[in-house]
Amino acid sequence: HHHKGFTLWMAGGGLKRGISYGATDELGMHAVQNPAHIHDIHATVLHLLGLDHERLTFRHNSRDVRLTDVFGNVLHEIVA
């Protein structure tokens, strides 16, 4: 697992078919096209489930936190 360049396969549930989103350099070390953070992936999946990632919170250490922190954005380019 590499935090700056990895593969994620998703299908169905309102996603565009047959697309590739983003690219890494020749060594797979850095995102060079459409970099996405794991918070963006979480925000997109929650969006596809009909949930607002900015309103969904859970209790952790006596405080409300979001799965997507404050950084997640829905990747509308992959949503059908």
N, C-alpha and C positions, 0 to 999 in steps of 0.2 A: 504494500500500500504506500502510495506516495501522495502527500497532501497537496502537491502543486500540479499533478498530472495523473488522472486516473480515468478508468472506463466505468461507465454506469449504463446498464441496459434497462430500459423501461418500455412497457407496451400496454396498449389498451387504455381504457378509462379517460378518454378525451385528449390523448396525445396525438400529434401529427405522426403520420406513418412514414417510414423509410427515410428518416433524416439523420444527419450527424450534426451535432452541435458542438462547436469549439474545436480547437486543435492545439497540440503541443509542439515544442521545438523538435528537432531531429532526434534528440536523446530522450524525449519524454519527460524532461525535467521541469519545464515551465510552460504555462499556458500562454499561447501567443495569439489566440483568436477566441473571442467570447469567453473569457475566464468566468467561472461560476464557483461560488463558495457553497459549502454544504448547507448553509442557512438558506441559500437560494433554492436548492433541491427540496429542502423541507417545506419552504413556503409554497413551492409549486405543487408538491404532493398534497398539502393541506388544501390548497385552492381547488385542486381536482376533486377532493373529497367534499367540497362545499363549505369549508371552514375558513374563516378569516384569520390568517396567521398573526395579525397584529392584535387581535382580541383574545386569542386562545392563550390561556396562562395555566400554570400549574404551581403548586406550593413546593418550595425547596428552601430549606434552612430558614423557615419562618417568613419567607417573602415570596411574592408572586413573580414568576419569571416566564419568558416566552421561549418556546422551542427554537425559534428563529432569532433569538436575541433582539437587537435593534437593527440588524444589518440585512436580513433576508428580503429578497425581492422575487416576485413570481417571474419565472422565465416564460413570458408570453410567446416567445418565438417558437417554443416547442408545444404549445397548447393548440389543439385543433379548433 
